[in-house]
Amino acid sequence: GGRRAQPRPQKGESKRLSIDIPFHLAAVGGEHEISLQKGGTAERLTVKIPAGVDNGSVIRLSGQGNPGVHGGPAGDLLLTIKVGSHPYFKREGSNLLLEVPITLTEAALGAKVDVPTLTEGEVTVTIPAGTSSGSKLRLRGKGIIDQKSRQPGDQICAIKIVAPKALSDQAKALYEQLKDLPQESPRSKAW
């Protein structure tokens, strides 16, 4: 009779899990705590989130998956990232988009306005005189770290001119005077 071969140790199967993380954590990285069910008990695990992860990014935690077979090592835990939204930043690749509302006067005459950044608090940007709605100002290196190049993207400030909802009598009189000054119609070259 032949000897029966011992069953070979096999690595456990990988376990997949989806986790929600806040926008800021995905952008700058840090630690995130998750709760895992292992053998009927909940186990807390701290996960290192690398800077720049995006929706669909997968983080592999070796040995945190299903148990191995015949003494084999445990499988891996694959965490699929879902990034929450931010109240005013939007992400486009490694760039951050921010809509910056300005007044008609700031657009016409130019201005210095404070805008938020993700990691450096507020910075002052210069709005050039004659800026139109939709114009974009770039803040170099103030975006999100690119996962491949490890270089930061930019923050793009999209200008939105906001007309006043209510005018004082004095402001209305000034706008009436402006209306009577000769000026080129913005529609003259539009169509």
Short mmCIF file of the C-alpha atoms (twelve columns), coordinates in Angstrom:
data_MODEL
# 
_entry.id   MODEL 
# 
loop_
_atom_site.group_PDB 
_atom_site.id 
_atom_site.type_symbol 
_atom_site.label_atom_id 
_atom_site.label_alt_id 
_atom_site.label_comp_id 
_atom_site.label_asym_id 
_atom_site.label_seq_id 
_atom_site.Cartn_x 
_atom_site.Cartn_y 
_atom_site.Cartn_z 
_atom_site.pdbx_PDB_model_num 
ATOM 1   C CA . GLY A 1   0.000   0.000   0.000   1 
ATOM 2   C CA . GLY A 2   1.047   3.513   -0.721  1 
ATOM 3   C CA . ARG A 3   1.496   6.248   1.791   1 
ATOM 4   C CA . ARG A 4   -1.134  8.917   1.732   1 
ATOM 5   C CA . ALA A 5   0.300   12.291  0.923   1 
ATOM 6   C CA . GLN A 6   -0.129  14.863  3.637   1 
ATOM 7   C CA . PRO A 7   -2.478  17.631  2.529   1 
ATOM 8   C CA . ARG A 8   -0.487  20.665  1.508   1 
ATOM 9   C CA . PRO A 9   -0.885  23.836  3.543   1 
ATOM 10  C CA . GLN A 10  -2.882  26.376  1.558   1 
ATOM 11  C CA . LYS A 11  -3.193  30.097  1.997   1 
ATOM 12  C CA . GLY A 12  -6.655  31.208  3.093   1 
ATOM 13  C CA . GLU A 13  -8.912  33.010  0.670   1 
ATOM 14  C CA . SER A 14  -8.829  36.760  0.461   1 
ATOM 15  C CA . LYS A 15  -11.679 38.623  2.061   1 
ATOM 16  C CA . ARG A 16  -13.107 41.729  0.373   1 
ATOM 17  C CA . LEU A 17  -14.583 44.650  2.236   1 
ATOM 18  C CA . SER A 18  -15.685 48.131  1.226   1 
ATOM 19  C CA . ILE A 19  -14.938 51.022  3.592   1 
ATOM 20  C CA . ASP A 20  -16.117 54.629  3.598   1 
ATOM 21  C CA . ILE A 21  -13.517 57.237  4.473   1 
ATOM 22  C CA . PRO A 22  -13.774 61.029  4.739   1 
ATOM 23  C CA . PHE A 23  -12.570 63.197  1.831   1 
ATOM 24  C CA . HIS A 24  -9.803  64.842  3.878   1 
ATOM 25  C CA . LEU A 25  -8.381  61.476  5.025   1 
ATOM 26  C CA . ALA A 26  -8.296  60.196  1.428   1 
ATOM 27  C CA . ALA A 27  -6.470  63.333  0.322   1 
ATOM 28  C CA . VAL A 28  -3.830  63.633  3.050   1 
ATOM 29  C CA . GLY A 29  -3.642  60.070  4.398   1 
ATOM 30  C CA . GLY A 30  -3.663  58.890  7.987   1 
ATOM 31  C CA . GLU A 31  -5.170  56.126  10.079  1 
ATOM 32  C CA . HIS A 32  -8.707  54.754  9.948   1 
ATOM 33  C CA . GLU A 33  -10.213 52.231  12.336  1 
ATOM 34  C CA . ILE A 34  -12.410 49.427  11.026  1 
ATOM 35  C CA . SER A 35  -14.293 46.626  12.754  1 
ATOM 36  C CA . LEU A 36  -13.920 43.057  11.434  1 
ATOM 37  C CA . GLN A 37  -15.889 39.941  12.283  1 
ATOM 38  C CA . LYS A 38  -13.441 37.138  13.085  1 
ATOM 39  C CA . GLY A 39  -14.758 33.868  14.441  1 
ATOM 40  C CA . GLY A 40  -17.919 35.452  15.780  1 
ATOM 41  C CA . THR A 41  -16.194 38.326  17.562  1 
ATOM 42  C CA . ALA A 42  -15.651 41.874  16.396  1 
ATOM 43  C CA . GLU A 43  -12.012 42.842  16.071  1 
ATOM 44  C CA . ARG A 44  -10.883 46.448  15.672  1 
ATOM 45  C CA . LEU A 45  -8.143  47.096  13.168  1 
ATOM 46  C CA . THR A 46  -6.270  50.324  12.435  1 
ATOM 47  C CA . VAL A 47  -5.624  50.777  8.726   1 
ATOM 48  C CA . LYS A 48  -2.981  53.113  7.305   1 
ATOM 49  C CA . ILE A 49  -4.590  55.125  4.500   1 
ATOM 50  C CA . PRO A 50  -1.976  56.433  2.036   1 
ATOM 51  C CA . ALA A 51  -2.324  60.044  0.859   1 
ATOM 52  C CA . GLY A 52  -4.125  60.385  -2.464  1 
ATOM 53  C CA . VAL A 53  -6.357  57.288  -2.411  1 
ATOM 54  C CA . ASP A 54  -9.484  57.653  -4.524  1 
ATOM 55  C CA . ASN A 55  -12.793 55.870  -5.021  1 
ATOM 56  C CA . GLY A 56  -12.085 52.278  -5.999  1 
ATOM 57  C CA . SER A 57  -8.518  52.236  -4.625  1 
ATOM 58  C CA . VAL A 58  -7.736  48.905  -2.956  1 
ATOM 59  C CA . ILE A 59  -5.635  48.516  0.181   1 
ATOM 60  C CA . ARG A 60  -4.261  45.021  0.875   1 
ATOM 61  C CA . LEU A 61  -3.801  43.888  4.473   1 
ATOM 62  C CA . SER A 62  -1.714  40.707  4.443   1 
ATOM 63  C CA . GLY A 63  -2.837  37.897  6.722   1 
ATOM 64  C CA . GLN A 64  -6.149  39.528  7.677   1 
ATOM 65  C CA . GLY A 65  -8.319  37.430  5.336   1 
ATOM 66  C CA . ASN A 66  -9.809  33.970  5.805   1 
ATOM 67  C CA . PRO A 67  -7.824  31.374  7.787   1 
ATOM 68  C CA . GLY A 68  -5.416  29.108  5.933   1 
ATOM 69  C CA . VAL A 69  -6.137  25.445  5.235   1 
ATOM 70  C CA . HIS A 70  -3.998  22.618  6.681   1 
ATOM 71  C CA . GLY A 71  -1.786  25.034  8.569   1 
ATOM 72  C CA . GLY A 72  -1.371  27.484  5.689   1 
ATOM 73  C CA . PRO A 73  -1.166  31.237  6.232   1 
ATOM 74  C CA . ALA A 74  -4.292  33.381  6.431   1 
ATOM 75  C CA . GLY A 75  -5.431  35.118  3.260   1 
ATOM 76  C CA . ASP A 76  -5.413  38.856  2.709   1 
ATOM 77  C CA . LEU A 77  -8.042  41.470  3.404   1 
ATOM 78  C CA . LEU A 78  -8.727  43.671  0.382   1 
ATOM 79  C CA . LEU A 79  -10.298 46.992  1.321   1 
ATOM 80  C CA . THR A 80  -12.022 48.901  -1.475  1 
ATOM 81  C CA . ILE A 81  -12.118 52.612  -0.697  1 
ATOM 82  C CA . LYS A 82  -15.221 54.776  -1.012  1 
ATOM 83  C CA . VAL A 83  -14.412 58.454  -0.472  1 
ATOM 84  C CA . GLY A 84  -17.004 60.777  1.042   1 
ATOM 85  C CA . SER A 85  -17.758 64.172  -0.453  1 
ATOM 86  C CA . HIS A 86  -16.429 67.515  0.770   1 
ATOM 87  C CA . PRO A 87  -18.631 70.555  1.428   1 
ATOM 88  C CA . TYR A 88  -16.765 72.752  -1.080  1 
ATOM 89  C CA . PHE A 89  -13.836 70.894  -2.689  1 
ATOM 90  C CA . LYS A 90  -14.268 68.533  -5.625  1 
ATOM 91  C CA . ARG A 91  -11.579 66.180  -6.843  1 
ATOM 92  C CA . GLU A 92  -10.428 65.816  -10.435 1 
ATOM 93  C CA . GLY A 93  -7.528  63.361  -10.509 1 
ATOM 94  C CA . SER A 94  -4.879  64.908  -8.269  1 
ATOM 95  C CA . ASN A 95  -6.328  68.411  -8.650  1 
ATOM 96  C CA . LEU A 96  -8.774  70.025  -6.250  1 
ATOM 97  C CA . LEU A 97  -11.543 72.212  -7.656  1 
ATOM 98  C CA . LEU A 98  -12.979 75.078  -5.643  1 
ATOM 99  C CA . GLU A 99  -15.689 77.469  -6.811  1 
ATOM 100 C CA . VAL A 100 -14.814 81.004  -5.677  1 
ATOM 101 C CA . PRO A 101 -17.726 83.463  -5.647  1 
ATOM 102 C CA . ILE A 102 -16.765 87.111  -6.235  1 
ATOM 103 C CA . THR A 103 -18.721 90.348  -6.616  1 
ATOM 104 C CA . LEU A 104 -19.198 92.306  -9.842  1 
ATOM 105 C CA . THR A 105 -16.918 95.007  -8.448  1 
ATOM 106 C CA . GLU A 106 -14.161 92.502  -7.587  1 
ATOM 107 C CA . ALA A 107 -14.417 91.070  -11.115 1 
ATOM 108 C CA . ALA A 108 -14.275 94.467  -12.814 1 
ATOM 109 C CA . LEU A 109 -11.616 96.141  -10.667 1 
ATOM 110 C CA . GLY A 110 -9.652  93.126  -9.443  1 
ATOM 111 C CA . ALA A 111 -9.256  92.142  -5.813  1 
ATOM 112 C CA . LYS A 112 -7.387  90.048  -3.306  1 
ATOM 113 C CA . VAL A 113 -9.591  87.335  -1.792  1 
ATOM 114 C CA . ASP A 114 -8.911  84.651  0.796   1 
ATOM 115 C CA . VAL A 115 -9.686  81.080  -0.276  1 
ATOM 116 C CA . PRO A 116 -9.455  77.853  1.731   1 
ATOM 117 C CA . THR A 117 -6.904  75.160  0.915   1 
ATOM 118 C CA . LEU A 118 -7.128  71.559  2.037   1 
ATOM 119 C CA . THR A 119 -4.042  71.548  4.257   1 
ATOM 120 C CA . GLU A 120 -2.724  75.105  4.652   1 
ATOM 121 C CA . GLY A 121 -5.727  77.078  5.884   1 
ATOM 122 C CA . GLU A 122 -6.604  80.156  3.856   1 
ATOM 123 C CA . VAL A 123 -4.365  81.730  1.231   1 
ATOM 124 C CA . THR A 124 -4.827  85.043  -0.556  1 
ATOM 125 C CA . VAL A 125 -5.322  84.950  -4.324  1 
ATOM 126 C CA . THR A 126 -5.262  87.911  -6.664  1 
ATOM 127 C CA . ILE A 127 -8.282  88.286  -8.921  1 
ATOM 128 C CA . PRO A 128 -7.081  90.240  -11.981 1 
ATOM 129 C CA . ALA A 129 -9.169  93.219  -13.124 1 
ATOM 130 C CA . GLY A 130 -11.611 92.189  -15.856 1 
ATOM 131 C CA . THR A 131 -11.980 88.588  -14.679 1 
ATOM 132 C CA . SER A 132 -14.951 86.722  -16.173 1 
ATOM 133 C CA . SER A 133 -17.108 84.058  -14.560 1 
ATOM 134 C CA . GLY A 134 -15.617 80.648  -15.336 1 
ATOM 135 C CA . SER A 135 -12.024 81.929  -15.277 1 
ATOM 136 C CA . LYS A 136 -9.670  79.573  -13.457 1 
ATOM 137 C CA . LEU A 137 -6.795  80.445  -11.162 1 
ATOM 138 C CA . ARG A 138 -4.239  77.742  -10.370 1 
ATOM 139 C CA . LEU A 139 -2.586  77.280  -6.972  1 
ATOM 140 C CA . ARG A 140 0.391   75.038  -7.782  1 
ATOM 141 C CA . GLY A 141 1.085   72.118  -5.470  1 
ATOM 142 C CA . LYS A 142 -2.019  72.669  -3.323  1 
ATOM 143 C CA . GLY A 143 -3.881  69.618  -4.652  1 
ATOM 144 C CA . ILE A 144 -3.797  65.937  -3.737  1 
ATOM 145 C CA . ILE A 145 -0.704  63.705  -3.827  1 
ATOM 146 C CA . ASP A 146 -0.722  61.606  -7.005  1 
ATOM 147 C CA . GLN A 147 -0.496  57.899  -6.086  1 
ATOM 148 C CA . LYS A 148 1.948   57.090  -8.901  1 
ATOM 149 C CA . SER A 149 4.212   60.145  -9.185  1 
ATOM 150 C CA . ARG A 150 3.956   61.091  -5.470  1 
ATOM 151 C CA . GLN A 151 3.742   64.733  -6.636  1 
ATOM 152 C CA . PRO A 152 0.935   67.011  -5.455  1 
ATOM 153 C CA . GLY A 153 -1.656  68.226  -7.930  1 
ATOM 154 C CA . ASP A 154 -2.938  71.794  -8.037  1 
ATOM 155 C CA . GLN A 155 -5.907  73.593  -6.567  1 
ATOM 156 C CA . ILE A 156 -8.017  75.137  -9.313  1 
ATOM 157 C CA . CYS A 157 -10.117 78.120  -8.245  1 
ATOM 158 C CA . ALA A 158 -13.063 78.520  -10.630 1 
ATOM 159 C CA . ILE A 159 -14.359 82.083  -10.487 1 
ATOM 160 C CA . LYS A 160 -18.100 82.651  -10.213 1 
ATOM 161 C CA . ILE A 161 -19.347 86.218  -10.401 1 
ATOM 162 C CA . VAL A 162 -22.347 86.710  -8.147  1 
ATOM 163 C CA . ALA A 163 -24.635 89.657  -8.889  1 
ATOM 164 C CA . PRO A 164 -26.144 91.408  -5.874  1 
ATOM 165 C CA . LYS A 165 -29.673 90.267  -4.991  1 
ATOM 166 C CA . ALA A 166 -30.699 93.594  -3.494  1 
ATOM 167 C CA . LEU A 167 -29.235 97.024  -4.233  1 
ATOM 168 C CA . SER A 168 -29.255 100.087 -2.041  1 
ATOM 169 C CA . ASP A 169 -30.594 103.228 -3.719  1 
ATOM 170 C CA . GLN A 170 -27.033 104.560 -3.934  1 
ATOM 171 C CA . ALA A 171 -25.696 101.349 -5.536  1 
ATOM 172 C CA . LYS A 172 -28.604 101.287 -7.987  1 
ATOM 173 C CA . ALA A 173 -27.877 104.899 -9.008  1 
ATOM 174 C CA . LEU A 174 -24.198 104.021 -9.585  1 
ATOM 175 C CA . TYR A 175 -25.144 101.012 -11.746 1 
ATOM 176 C CA . GLU A 176 -27.502 103.268 -13.739 1 
ATOM 177 C CA . GLN A 177 -24.579 105.649 -14.349 1 
ATOM 178 C CA . LEU A 178 -22.354 102.733 -15.416 1 
ATOM 179 C CA . LYS A 179 -25.028 101.517 -17.823 1 
ATOM 180 C CA . ASP A 180 -24.936 104.871 -19.641 1 
ATOM 181 C CA . LEU A 181 -21.147 104.798 -20.162 1 
ATOM 182 C CA . PRO A 182 -19.963 103.562 -23.570 1 
ATOM 183 C CA . GLN A 183 -18.818 99.940  -23.381 1 
ATOM 184 C CA . GLU A 184 -18.477 96.997  -25.730 1 
ATOM 185 C CA . SER A 185 -21.258 94.441  -25.447 1 
ATOM 186 C CA . PRO A 186 -19.961 91.019  -24.333 1 
ATOM 187 C CA . ARG A 187 -22.401 89.540  -26.863 1 
ATOM 188 C CA . SER A 188 -20.878 91.374  -29.849 1 
ATOM 189 C CA . LYS A 189 -18.395 88.543  -30.484 1 
ATOM 190 C CA . ALA A 190 -20.436 85.704  -28.979 1 
ATOM 191 C CA . TRP A 191 -22.540 84.842  -32.033 1 
# 
